[in-house]
């Protein structure tokens, strides 16, 4: 087992936190990423980099080209503090071939920290840790502010939401069935210096303890036997998020909804992003306060963010809104609007709906 596959121990966590701080000081920040790539929105980076790959001509751009775009970069191009390159190599994050460096994973500026996932050109295999898509942004933006005692993120992947908003809980637990995703989530937490985020291997339905906040960015439902085959995906975005991780196994949602209800503590909140075909039927039949905001056009299979408080007074609110350049993701304002039933927002069901 190499260091990339190993769980960071306390010494490694300290070393990785120091590496992360040096990387940010070197230019691995959202602001520098936006200036270099034209966007700091992680889901938009694959298409942006594919359309117009930025150069690594300057030292400030070299670290972004190496760790975000996956380009080979000459050692002398990096504006790196003494020992940083050797530390990256020691922790198996980067490999050296002569005077050239190549990242073994993608390390992407993300909120206050750094996210670790598969490179954009990584081989498509079952344990690939996919590049985050817009669903990750929807979930992270939809979590209401406020400090909780414990946050449980089921199917955490690379821990996109907890790394984006680590201030939301004193303790954050991520759970994923993919061992590599768990390792990458731990690496991201360590590089970001977020010691209260812990990732563990497990199924969504396992015993993970109670939490005040429970979240899940659910995969697409399994289409079932006889479903029409989809055309092969060849674009850069599809390569970054292959079909093998687009689909849930047939029993995923059967396990998910009871697991969410078991995990949330009294007075707590559940936030889920998923396909409308999986979210709406389950929550229509559930108890408590349920708010579902879908965001895709009526003529295509839809996606939604759902907020569920199982022990709140029974109410179901369902609305649809268009995404705009100024508001490209569902957020907590959509939940507030749905609960307030503002004119023109959409259809909202009352108590007992």
N, C-alpha and C positions, 0 to 999 in steps of 0.2 A: 504493500500500500504506500503510495507516495503522499506527500504532504497536502496535495490538493484534495485527496480523498479522506484524509484523517480529520477527526473532530478536533478543532483547536483546543488545546489545554490552556490553563491560565497564563502560562508564559507566552504561548503563541498568541493568545488574545491581546496581551499587552503589546507584543511586537507588531501585530496586525493593526492595532489602533494607532501606533506610531507611524506605520507605513501609510495608513489612510490619511493621517494628518499631513504627512509630507506630500502625498499625491494631491490633496486639495490645495496645498500651498504652491505646488508646481503648476497648477492650472486645471485640475480635474474638478471643475465646479459647474453648476448649471449656467451661470452667467457666461463663463468662458465657452461652454458648449454651444450656447445660443449664438454667440458671436462667430463661432467657427463653422457650425453646421447650418445655421439659419433657424434652428429650433432647439429648445431644451426638452420638448415633449418626447419622451422615450418612445412611445408608440409610433411617432412620425419619423423617427430617425432612419429606419431601414429604407423607406422610399426616398427620403431626402438624400441619404448617402449614396443610394443607387443611382439617382438622377444626376447628381453633381457631386462626386466625391471631393471633399475639401483636401487641399494639399497639406503636407506636413513640413512645409518649407521652413517654418520658423520654429525655434525651440518651444514656444508656448503652445503651438499646434501639435507638436510631435507626440506629447503624452496622450492627447485626445485621439490622434490617428492610431496610435498603438493599442490603447485599451478599449476604445469605443468602436472604431471602424475595423479593427483587426488587421491593420496594415503592418507590414514589416518596416521597421524604422532603424536607421543607423544609430548606434550608441551615441555618437557625438552630437546628434540632433537634439537629444533630450537635455532639457535644462533641469537636471536632477541633482538634489542634494547628495553629498558624498554618502555612499553606502546604499542608496535607495535601489539602484538597479540590482545590486547583489542581494538585497533583502527580498525583492520581488522574485528573483530566481530561486532563492533559498526556500520560499514558500510555494514554489511551483506555480506561481501566477504568470510568470514570463519565462521564456526559454531563449537562450542565446545560441546563434550559429555564426561563429566568427565575430564580425563587428555588427551583425544584424540582430535585432530583437523581435520576438514574436510573442504576443499574448496567448496564453492557453485558454483563457476565459475572457468574456467581456466584463469590464468594470466601468460602470456608467454613473456619472453624477446624478444624484436623485435626492431632491429635498435637501435636508441637512447632512446627508451622508452619501454612501456609495452602494450601488446595487450590483450583485454578481449574477450573471446568467451565461448561457451558451453564446459563443461567438455567432455572428450572423452567418458565417459559412460553416458552422458546425455540422457534422454528419447527423442525418435524421435517424434517430434511434429512440427506443422506448423511454429511456431515462434522460433524454435531452431536457435541459431546463430552458424552456422557450423564452425568446425575447418577449417582453410584456407588450400586449396589445391595448387597444382603447378600453377594454373591459376593466383592466387594472386601474386605469385613471378614473373610470366611473365609480368603482368601489371606494377608492381612497377619498374622492371628493364628496362622497355621499355620507361619510361618517360624521355625525354631529360633534361639535367641540365639547370639551369638558373632560375633566380628569377622572378616570375610573381606577378601581383597585386592580382589576385584571381584565385583559383583552385576550380572547381566543380566536385565532384566525385559522379556520379549517381549510385544507387544501392550499396552504400558504404559498407554494411554489418558491420563488426567490424572495418572498416576504416584501413584496412591493408596497402594500398598504402600511404595514408597521414601520418600514424604513422611511416612508414618506411622512408619517405622522406619529413619531415615537412618543410625543408628549401626551398622547391620549390615555395612557395607563401607566401605573407604577410597575406593573408586571405584564409582559406580553408573551404569549405562548403561540407559536406557529406549529401546525401539524401538516405533514404531507406523506403520501404513500410512496413517493419517489425518493430513494436515498440520496441521489445526487442533488435534488432540489433542497433537501434538508441541509446538506453540506454547504451548498451555495448560500442559503439563507443565513447559516452560521457565519460564513465568511463575510457576507455583507454587514451583518451586525457587528462583527469584530472590527472590520475596516472602518465602520462608521463610529466606533466607540460607544455603541448602544448596548450596555451590559444587561439591561433589563429585558432584552429580547432573546428568547430561547426557542430554538426549533427542535422538533422531535419527530421521529418516524412513526407513522400510524395511520389508520383508516379514519375517515370522518366520524364513523360511528363508535369509535373506541372510547374508553373512559378517560377523559381529558380534564376532569374537574370543572367546577362551575366558574362562570365569568359574568361580569356586568355587561360586557360587550362581546358579541359573537358575530364573526363575519365569515363570508365565503364568496369567492369569485368562482361560480360553478361552471364546469365545462358544458358544452352543448349536449342535449339528450341524445342517447343512442337512437339512430333512425329506425332500428328494428329490421327484421327479415323482409326482403322484398322491396326495400326502399330503393329508389332510383339512384344509381351511382353518380357521384358528383364528378365533374371534369377534373383532370389532374391540375394541381397548383404548381405554377412555375415561377411566379413573381417573387421578388425579394421578401415581401412581407409574408407570403405563404411559406417560403423556405424558413423564415424565422419562427413561424408558428405552424408546424406541420399538422396534418390531419390526425396523426396518432395521439396528439394531446388536445385536439379540438373536441373529441367525443368522450362522453362518460361511459363507463361500463353499464350494462343494462340495469344493474341493481343500485346504482349510485343514488338516485333521487329517492328511492324507497328507504335507504338508510339515512339520507341527509336530513329530511324534515324532522323526524323524531329525534335525531341527534342534536339538532339546533335547539329544539324545545327542552331537551334534557339538560343541555349545557348552560343555558341562560339562567342567571340567578333572578329571584324575585325583584321586580322593578327594572330589570335589565332590558337591553335592546339587541335585536338581531338585524343585521344588514346583509342582504344577499344581492349579488348581480347574477343574472342568468337569463336563459331564453324564456320568453313569455309562456311558451307551451309547457314549461316545467314549473314556473313560478305561480302563474295565475290559478290553475286548478288546485294546487296544494293550499295556497293561502285563502282562496275563496271558501274552502271548507274548514279553515282553522278558526280558533277562538282568539279573542283579543283585538288589539288595534293593528290594522294592516294597511300600509300605504304602498301602492305600486305605481311607479312612474315608468312608462315605456317611452322609447325615444326614437324608434325607427318608423319609416312610412307604413301606411296601412297595407300596401300591396306586397310587402316582403315579410318573411318570418322575423318577428320582433324580438327585441331584448329589453330588459327592464331592470331597474333597481327596486328592491322591496325593503321596507322597514317594518319590523314585526315586534310588537310588545305583547307576548302571550297573556300576561295577567292584567292588561289594561282593559277598560271598558270596550265592549265589542263595537268595532267600526271598521268598515272597508272603504278605502278611498282609492280609486283608480283613475289616473290621468295619463295623457300623452302630450309630449311636447317636442317641438322641432329642435334639433341641435343647430347652433349657429357658430360662426367663427368667434364671436365674443364669449359664447357659453357652449363650448364643444362637448361638455360632459354633464351628466346629471349631478346635482349637488344638493346640499341640505336645504337650499332655498326652494327646491321643487317639492320637498316633503312639507315644508311649512306652508307653501301655497296650496297643496292638496288638502291639508288639514283645515286650512282657512276657507276653502271653497271659494276662491275669488272668481268674479265673472269672467267667462271666456277661457278659463284654464282647462276645462275638460269636464268629463262626467265624474261625479263623486257620489259614492253610495253612502247612505246614512247609517245609523246604528242598526245592527242586525242584518245589513246587506250581505 
